[in-house]
Amino acid sequence: MLEKALIGDKKYWSWILFLMAVMAVGFFFYLRQLTYGLGITGLSRDVTWGFYIAQFTFLVGVAASAVMVVLPYYLHNFKIFGKSTILGEFLAISAVTMCMLFILIDLGQPMRALNMVLHPSPKSVLFWDMIVLNGYLLLNVVISHVTLDAERKSIAPPSWIKPVIILSIPWAISIHTVTAFIYSGLGSRPFWFTAILTPRFLASAFASGPALLILLVFIIKKLTKYDPGREPVQKLAVIVTYAMALNIFFVLLEVFTAFYSGNPEHMTSFQYLFVGLDHHSRLVPWIWTSVILGIGALVLLINPRTRKNDILLIMACLSVFISIWIDKGIGMVVAGFIPSPLGHITEYWPTLPESLITLSIYAFGLLLVTIFYKIALSVREETSA
Amino acid sequence: MDRRGFIRLTGMTSVVGLLGKPILNAAGLLRPGEALTNKPPIVGKRWAMVIDTRKCLEKEGCRDCINACHHIHNVPEFDNAKDEIKWIWKEKYEQAFPEQENEYIEDGLKEKSVLVLCNHCDNPPCVRVCPTQATWKREDGIVMMDWHRCIGCRYCMAACPYGSRSFNWRDPRPFIKEIVTDFPTRTRGVVEKCTFCEERLAKGLIPACVEACPEKALIFGDLEDPQSELRELLRVHFSFRRKTNLGTQPELYYIV
């Protein structure tokens, strides 16, 4: 089926070449990071995780897109999602691949990465994260391949794949849960040390993943003849609405607990994010952008009239995606390190090489999405012809 | 190398090994108490340290322990805080003990500094989170680091509630003032921290910071030995530890 990705018009190939060019720039800077060390980033002794790990955390959420189409279709017999599951699964594969790349480039000694397998440490949450991420990747590769192959041959998929698909549902929950545990299990970081972090991760994942899927469907509709129809998009929009409402609710719960109790440890990181701490306020404009976009999107999504308007829905989904990207892709990880355990405030901002390396991994992810969707849609065009 | 060359070489090394110490001593290559001692190793059941801040504050601005430690362990010195690596250093009183916040505390104490280093916790979160067991707790309580196994994920740095760990953001070697050859230098991309001078204990020597302190403010000893000076100090003085509410069971005791 892969050969279908090699046939395309000029527009398709220019897009592929553009992505490859971005990847090449990022790769050049990654080689520099390899020789110089992670000092090439904006990280420091106080802020030891930054952009890379934050992108990993955010993209674990995007990988949830699959389960939000698979679950209604297979567990609730929600027929209209039948054509969309493959799009969710391919997005999940691309997102999980990016997650692993972000972890790999964040390692100080990437050549030793296999030490995680050679010296397995079940007490470490990272060990379990490696297992659930690889498992989720494998599940989605198998499921998407088998179902698409059946579609190509116009036959029903083999019956053994059904339990595998059902397994992928709790497995999707597990990748968020375990990723949240990386943070919420650390007593040293009061900002993360809260049980609500895991449900918050799930809610933001189920908002950002399907929001991106909706945007991708609109792009596909514009670029190809394929149209999955209005109904699945509208149903996905309802899912995004509920998830985003829950996400904002969970953040407010955290704010209440921190500020009503007056516990300084729990308040300081929030203060840093929202108003700044001792004249350090680099993330303040960002987090307020996230808040405004999040609330604005929710208003557009809750109102059925605006939600049913394609243009407004696109704006709402874009806002949800950017809002959660700022929250998880910058704010959540960095604020956990500010102030440091010794009360120092060291700010963090990604450097140019760091940003370009990050961008190149996103380019790689987009390349995967492009190729996978090209394959899926070509198969569909063939069978319908 | 051929077989004969190999035999010649091994023969030579064993001769040097036998005569090594006197030769090196005579040549003045060994600093006192540095390497190749014939002392038996110092063993303990549960190593711990008392820091008597009253004595430490006698000589304000003294950095003898810091200099001694950082010198013998090849700790690099960067001019920017971003790349900084430190095993033992001074922090403001209220930064080291945030839970002791007290606006009306004894005159001047607020501005004073206290020594901080790895607490060699009994229940170390850094060990729990390490995905490769590159950091682990020894039988005698020392929290160790394997610089050859560490993959540089820095999870331990996020988990340590005391900020005791440093990461080699770049090649540290050009920034080591004077390289000591009997202790390894580190490579970029790995985490490091105080190891209670386990390499010195193995040679029968007490930790370098304890030895270097002119005021004898640092006392190293075995918690499980009721006769030790350490236990005696803890019996007669009020002491506390950093952030005990986290359940880490730190093994550094401060007398204020």
Interface residues (C-beta under 8 A of the other chain):
Chain A: Y36 G37 L38 G39 L43 S44 R45 D46 T48 W49 I103 D106 L107 G108 Q109 P110 R112 A113 N115 M116 L118 H119 S121 K123 S124 V125 L126 F127 M130 I182 G185 L186 G187 S188 R189 G336 F337 S340 P341 L342 G343 H344 T346
Chain B: A81 K82 D83 E84 I85 E91 E94 Q95 A96 P98 V116 P125 R128 V129 C130 P131 T132 Q133 A134 R149 C150 I151 G152 C153 R154 Y155 M157 A158 A159 C160 P161 Y162 G163 S166 F167 N168 W169 R170 D171 T187 R188 G189 V190 V191 L246 G247 T248
